[in-house]
């Protein structure tokens, strides 16, 4: 995202994107700026979710932990490529 001439990098979840000559519009269930991502907490959340998936869980719990597993790597990837200055 570019605002006031400054680039901001976001980790985004699932959603839709509309791209035209003038703009890009994104509708997503998650958007976190790289500056707001705590790498240690995101890694810890990923590890917790992966560990819980080894337990006997309901289908709703499995869906919840799979969603957490999808969010954490996205956040870690953005944060590692665009660390705070």
Residue, then its C-alpha position, 0 to 999 in steps of 0.5 A: x500500500x502506498x500512502x503519502x509517498x510511503x510504501x506500507x507492506x501488509x500481510x493479507x488473508x484470503x479475499x478478493x482483489x479488483x485491479x484497474x488502471x487507477x487503483x487496487x481494491x482488496x477485500x480480505x479477512x485479515x490485513x496487518x502492516x509489517x510494522x505491527x507484526x511481532x515476529x516472535x508472537x507470530x512464530x509462537x502462534x504458528x507453533x501452538x496451532x500446529x501442536x494443537x492439530x495433533x490433538x483430537x479436535x472437533x471439526x470446528x477446532x480444526x478449522x480454527x487452527x488451520x486458519x491460524x496456521x494460514x495467518x502466521x506464515x503470511x505475517x512472518x513472510x511479510x515481516x521477514x522481507x520488510x523488517x522495521x527500519 
